[in-house]
Amino acid sequence: MSCCRLPFGSPHLILCMTTEPGQVYLVDLGMAAKTRPMLVVSRRDEDAPRALAVCAPITTASRDSEYEVSIGKPKFLNEQSYVNVQGMQAIQHHELKRMIGRLPDADLQKVKGAIEWLFDIEAKE
């Protein structure tokens, strides 16, 4: 956590959350959805202008598509799971209920590759 100033030029500091790629949080997605694990895919930025993290949902239902990355069964999840990059969304930091784990770097690289494919971005050489 880092320190942030309160809005409107207040001299007071509060603790602010900084997320990192690969962290997995439980997030309540609202009435129609359920609490589900979400993978942080946005970069670490201690000076971000908004308290948001771009996250991709983790699901146990595979549709066998390029939008899903198999991550096996990490120790912090109960079943074989998939990261759905097509379902990425910005999540406010206060909605990140609890960090339950961290995806291994090899799996995170596969997710980044799927994001490059999603947005038709050519990988750096």
C-alpha positions in Angstrom: 0.0 0.0 0.0 1.1 3.5 -0.6 -0.1 6.9 0.6 -2.4 9.2 -1.3 -3.8 12.6 -0.7 -7.5 13.1 -0.2 -9.2 15.0 -3.0 -9.6 18.8 -3.2 -6.1 19.6 -2.0 -6.5 18.2 1.5 -3.2 17.9 3.4 -4.2 14.6 4.9 -2.9 11.3 3.6 -4.7 8.0 3.4 -3.5 4.5 2.6 -4.1 3.6 -1.0 -4.0 0.1 -2.6 -1.6 -0.7 -5.4 -2.4 -3.8 -7.5 0.0 -5.8 -9.5 -0.4 -8.0 -12.6 -1.0 -11.7 -11.6 -2.8 -11.0 -8.3 -6.1 -12.8 -8.0 -8.9 -11.2 -6.0 -12.4 -12.2 -5.1 -14.9 -9.6 -6.6 -18.6 -9.3 -6.1 -19.9 -8.6 -9.7 -23.4 -7.5 -8.6 -26.9 -8.9 -8.6 -26.9 -11.1 -11.8 -23.4 -12.4 -11.3 -21.7 -13.8 -8.3 -18.5 -13.4 -6.3 -15.8 -14.7 -8.5 -12.0 -14.7 -8.8 -10.6 -11.9 -11.0 -7.1 -11.7 -12.3 -5.4 -8.3 -12.3 -3.9 -7.7 -15.8 -3.2 -3.9 -15.6 0.3 -2.7 -14.8 1.4 -1.7 -11.4 1.0 2.1 -11.1 1.5 3.8 -7.8 0.5 7.2 -9.3 -2.6 6.1 -11.2 -5.2 9.0 -11.4 -8.0 6.6 -10.5 -8.2 3.7 -8.1 -9.0 1.1 -10.8 -7.5 -2.2 -11.8 -8.2 -3.9 -15.1 -9.2 -7.5 -14.4 -10.2 -10.6 -16.2 -12.6 -13.1 -14.8 -11.6 -16.6 -13.9 -14.1 -19.3 -14.7 -14.4 -23.0 -14.6 -16.5 -23.2 -17.8 -14.5 -23.4 -20.9 -15.9 -22.7 -24.4 -12.6 -23.8 -25.9 -11.9 -20.4 -27.5 -8.9 -18.2 -28.1 -10.3 -15.8 -25.5 -9.7 -18.3 -22.7 -6.4 -19.3 -21.2 -6.2 -22.5 -19.2 -4.4 -22.0 -15.9 -4.9 -25.5 -14.5 -5.9 -25.8 -10.9 -3.9 -23.2 -8.9 -3.7 -24.1 -5.2 -6.0 -21.2 -4.3 -8.8 -22.4 -6.6 -10.9 -25.6 -6.3 -11.1 -26.6 -10.0 -9.5 -26.5 -13.4 -9.9 -22.9 -14.4 -9.6 -20.5 -17.3 -9.0 -16.7 -17.6 -11.5 -15.1 -20.0 -9.7 -12.1 -21.5 -12.9 -11.2 -23.4 -14.5 -10.4 -20.1 -12.0 -7.9 -18.9 -13.3 -4.9 -17.0 -12.1 -2.1 -14.8 -12.7 -2.8 -11.1 -12.6 -0.1 -8.4 -10.0 -1.0 -5.8 -12.6 -1.0 -3.0 -14.5 -3.8 -4.9 -11.4 -6.1 -4.7 -12.6 -7.9 -1.6 -9.7 -10.2 -0.8 -6.5 -11.3 -2.5 -6.6 -15.1 -2.7 -3.5 -15.8 -4.6 -1.1 -15.0 -7.4 -0.9 -16.6 -10.9 2.5 -18.0 -11.8 4.5 -15.9 -14.2 4.3 -18.5 -17.0 0.5 -18.5 -16.8 0.5 -14.6 -16.7 2.6 -14.6 -19.9 0.0 -16.8 -21.6 -2.8 -14.4 -20.5 -0.8 -11.4 -21.8 -0.4 -13.2 -25.1 -4.2 -13.7 -25.3 -4.7 -10.0 -24.6 -2.4 -9.2 -27.4 -4.4 -11.5 -29.6 -7.7 -9.9 -28.4 -6.6 -6.4 -29.3 -4.7 -7.5 -32.4 -1.4 -6.1 -31.0 1.8 -7.5 -32.4 4.2 -8.6 -29.7 7.4 -6.6 -29.2 10.5 -8.2 -30.7 
